[in-house]
Amino acid sequence: MDIVFIRQLQIDTVIGVYEWEKTITQRLEIDLELATDIRQAAAQDDIRLTLDYAVIATRVQQLICAEPIELIETVAEKIATMLLQQFATQAVRVRVCKPTAVANAQTVGVQISRGNWA
């Protein structure tokens, strides 16, 4: 199994449970891993036969910015579900970090794995 990945995709969105958070945008940093088979794309040197990073990044940003979300856990689940439904992947790992959430920490976040990691 091969992995297509995106690291530190930065998305500014409304995220948080506190009332003051619902009035501002905050940055999320998202790491994605998508399990796939890249052999045919590599053999034919054809982007149409693999996962297009730009398309994935755009769809993730659209999903997360469509409406305010309170929890980064919800962000992670929504991303994983969308990736599994819309892209040729058997499994995904999604890591969502919220760098400004805790003053004395570089970042905080969640990481989930969904699908069949054979």
C-alpha positions in Angstrom: 0.0 0.0 0.0 1.3 3.5 -0.9 0.7 6.7 0.9 -0.2 10.1 -0.6 0.2 12.8 2.1 -0.2 16.5 2.7 1.6 18.0 5.7 0.6 21.2 7.6 -2.3 22.3 5.4 -3.1 25.6 7.0 -6.8 26.6 7.2 -8.1 29.7 8.9 -11.7 29.1 10.1 -14.2 29.7 12.9 -13.5 26.9 15.4 -14.1 26.6 19.1 -16.6 26.0 21.9 -16.2 29.4 23.7 -18.3 32.3 22.7 -15.2 34.5 22.0 -13.9 31.8 19.7 -17.1 32.0 17.6 -16.4 35.6 16.7 -12.9 35.1 15.3 -11.0 32.9 12.9 -8.3 30.6 14.1 -5.7 28.6 12.2 -5.8 24.9 12.0 -2.9 22.8 10.7 -3.9 19.5 9.1 -1.9 16.5 8.1 -3.4 13.9 5.8 -2.4 10.4 4.7 -4.4 8.5 2.1 -3.7 4.9 1.4 -3.8 4.1 -2.3 -1.9 2.3 -5.1 0.2 4.6 -7.2 1.8 2.1 -9.5 -0.5 2.7 -12.5 -0.1 6.5 -12.2 3.6 6.2 -11.9 3.9 3.8 -14.9 1.9 6.1 -17.1 3.0 9.4 -15.6 -0.6 10.5 -15.4 -2.1 12.6 -12.6 -5.6 11.4 -13.5 -4.6 7.9 -12.1 -3.5 9.1 -8.7 -4.8 11.4 -5.9 -4.4 15.1 -6.8 -3.0 17.0 -3.8 -4.4 20.3 -5.0 -7.9 18.9 -5.4 -7.8 17.2 -1.9 -6.5 20.4 -0.2 -9.2 22.5 -1.9 -12.0 20.1 -0.9 -10.8 19.9 2.7 -10.7 23.7 3.0 -14.2 24.0 1.5 -15.5 21.4 4.0 -14.0 23.0 7.0 -14.9 26.6 6.1 -18.5 25.8 5.1 -19.8 26.3 8.6 -18.5 27.0 12.1 -17.4 23.9 14.0 -16.8 23.6 17.7 -14.5 20.6 18.1 -11.4 19.6 16.2 -12.6 16.1 16.7 -15.5 17.0 14.5 -13.2 18.5 11.9 -11.1 15.2 11.8 -14.2 13.0 11.4 -15.7 15.2 8.7 -12.4 15.2 6.8 -12.0 11.4 7.1 -15.5 10.7 6.0 -15.3 13.0 3.0 -11.9 11.6 1.8 -13.1 8.0 2.0 -16.3 8.8 0.1 -14.9 11.1 -2.6 -11.4 9.8 -3.3 -9.8 6.5 -4.4 -8.4 5.6 -1.0 -9.0 2.6 1.3 -7.9 4.3 4.5 -7.0 7.7 5.8 -5.1 9.3 8.7 -6.1 12.8 9.7 -4.3 14.9 12.2 -5.8 18.3 13.2 -3.7 20.7 15.2 -4.8 24.0 16.8 -1.6 25.8 17.5 -3.2 28.7 19.5 -5.4 26.7 21.8 -3.0 26.4 24.8 -0.7 29.3 25.5 2.2 27.2 26.8 2.1 24.5 24.1 3.4 24.6 20.6 0.2 22.9 19.4 -2.6 20.6 20.5 -4.7 18.3 18.4 -6.2 15.0 17.5 -5.2 12.2 15.1 -7.6 9.6 13.8 -7.3 6.6 11.4 -10.2 5.4 9.4 -10.7 2.7 6.8 -8.8 -0.5 6.0 -5.0 -0.2 6.7 -4.0 -3.5 5.2 
